[in-house]
Amino acid sequence: MMRLTKRKVLAMAIGSAMLAACSGEPSASGDVSRETLRAVGDRFDKAQIEQNRDELERLIADDFVFVGSGGVREGKREFIDGFIDPDLAFDPIKIVDPVIVPLGPDAGIVGGDVVLSGIANGERFASRIRFADTFRRVDGEWKAVHVQATKVPEGAPSQ
């Protein structure tokens, strides 16, 4: 059983933020719609918070890269294992200052500011995180390909 450190909890919180296997037509500009990206992000967040291993396996690309506050790169396996730890339980989340950036018909970034809280190893935790999740449509399915998460220092402004 993996012991959760504060760094791992913070790093996992980062990922707390987005994906889905939904199709979506490009907008008139040729970019994927913001609604599709929002749905993708919501599905990804839900899978993380609900600790749904099967859904995370489907939603995350095999070549996925996760970079947490410590600057360490991790892959799909480490990311999923961190969220599925039985000694971890998350509270519901609300994303503040959402950012949605279409990058063409098959890619986009979903991000924002979130307080990730819950219980890890029997103790309450809460961390404010800013994240950017990059999604790409692969064989018709939206996949998380890169997540960058940064812990926000206490007292930092929301922008």
C-alpha positions in Angstrom: 0.0 0.0 0.0 1.4 3.4 -1.0 1.8 6.0 1.8 0.6 9.4 0.7 3.0 12.3 1.3 1.8 15.9 1.2 3.7 16.3 -2.1 1.8 13.4 -3.6 -1.5 14.6 -2.4 -0.7 18.1 -3.8 0.5 16.7 -7.1 -2.6 14.5 -7.5 -4.8 17.5 -6.8 -3.3 19.1 -9.7 -4.7 16.6 -12.1 -8.0 17.3 -10.6 -9.3 18.9 -13.4 -10.5 17.5 -16.7 -11.3 15.2 -19.6 -14.0 13.1 -21.4 -14.6 10.7 -24.2 -17.1 12.8 -26.0 -17.0 13.8 -29.6 -17.5 17.4 -30.4 -17.8 19.3 -33.6 -15.3 22.1 -34.3 -16.8 25.6 -34.0 -17.0 28.0 -36.9 -13.4 29.0 -36.2 -12.3 25.4 -36.8 -11.5 24.9 -33.1 -13.1 22.4 -30.9 -16.0 24.0 -29.0 -15.5 25.3 -25.5 -18.5 23.2 -24.4 -16.8 20.0 -25.6 -13.6 20.9 -23.7 -15.6 21.8 -20.6 -17.4 18.4 -20.8 -14.1 16.6 -21.3 -12.6 18.4 -18.2 -15.6 17.7 -16.1 -15.5 14.0 -16.9 -11.8 13.8 -16.1 -12.3 15.6 -12.8 -15.1 13.3 -11.8 -13.1 10.2 -12.5 -10.3 11.5 -10.3 -12.5 12.6 -7.4 -14.5 9.4 -7.5 -11.3 7.4 -7.8 -12.6 5.5 -10.8 -9.6 3.6 -12.1 -11.4 2.1 -15.1 -12.5 5.6 -16.3 -9.1 7.1 -15.7 -7.5 4.3 -17.7 -9.8 5.1 -20.6 -9.4 8.9 -20.3 -5.6 9.1 -20.1 -3.3 8.6 -23.0 -0.6 6.0 -22.7 2.1 8.7 -23.2 0.5 11.0 -20.6 2.8 13.4 -18.8 2.0 14.8 -15.3 4.1 17.6 -13.8 3.3 18.5 -10.2 4.4 21.4 -8.0 7.8 19.8 -7.3 8.6 19.8 -11.1 8.9 16.0 -11.2 7.5 14.3 -14.3 5.3 11.2 -13.9 3.4 9.1 -16.2 -0.1 7.5 -16.5 0.5 4.7 -14.1 1.9 7.0 -11.3 -0.9 9.5 -11.8 -3.7 6.9 -11.6 -2.1 5.0 -8.7 -1.9 8.3 -6.7 -5.6 8.9 -7.1 -6.7 5.4 -6.4 -4.9 5.0 -3.1 -7.3 3.5 -0.5 -6.1 5.8 2.2 -7.3 8.8 0.2 -10.8 10.3 0.0 -11.7 13.6 -1.7 -14.3 16.2 -1.0 -16.4 17.5 -3.9 -14.5 20.2 -5.8 -15.5 23.5 -7.5 -13.2 25.0 -10.1 -12.8 28.8 -9.8 -11.5 31.0 -12.7 -11.9 28.3 -15.3 -9.7 28.6 -18.4 -10.7 26.9 -21.7 -8.3 27.3 -24.6 -9.2 25.5 -27.9 -6.1 24.6 -29.9 -7.7 23.5 -33.2 -10.2 20.8 -34.0 -8.6 18.1 -31.9 -6.9 19.7 -28.9 -7.4 22.1 -26.1 -6.5 23.1 -22.6 -8.8 23.2 -19.6 -7.6 24.7 -16.4 -8.4 26.8 -13.4 -8.0 27.2 -9.7 -9.3 24.5 -7.3 -9.2 23.7 -3.6 -8.5 20.0 -3.3 -9.5 18.7 0.1 -10.3 15.4 1.8 -8.7 12.8 4.0 -5.3 11.2 3.4 -3.9 8.6 5.8 -6.6 9.5 8.4 -5.8 13.3 8.4 -7.7 16.2 6.7 -5.9 18.1 4.0 -6.7 21.1 1.8 -4.5 22.6 -0.9 -5.3 25.3 -3.4 -4.0 24.3 -6.9 -3.8 26.0 -10.3 -3.8 23.5 -13.1 -3.8 23.2 -16.9 -5.0 19.9 -18.4 -4.2 19.4 -22.1 -6.6 17.1 -24.1 -6.2 15.7 -27.5 -8.7 13.7 -29.6 -7.1 10.3 -30.4 -9.0 7.9 -32.7 -12.2 9.8 -32.0 -11.8 9.8 -28.2 -10.7 12.7 -26.0 -7.6 11.8 -23.9 -5.6 13.7 -21.3 -2.1 14.0 -22.6 -0.5 16.5 -20.2 -1.4 17.9 -16.8 0.6 20.7 -15.1 -0.4 21.5 -11.5 1.0 24.1 -9.1 0.3 24.5 -5.4 -0.8 28.1 -4.7 0.8 29.7 -1.7 -1.5 30.6 1.2 -2.7 34.2 0.8 -1.9 34.4 -2.9 -4.5 36.4 -4.9 -6.9 34.5 -7.1 -5.4 35.9 -10.3 
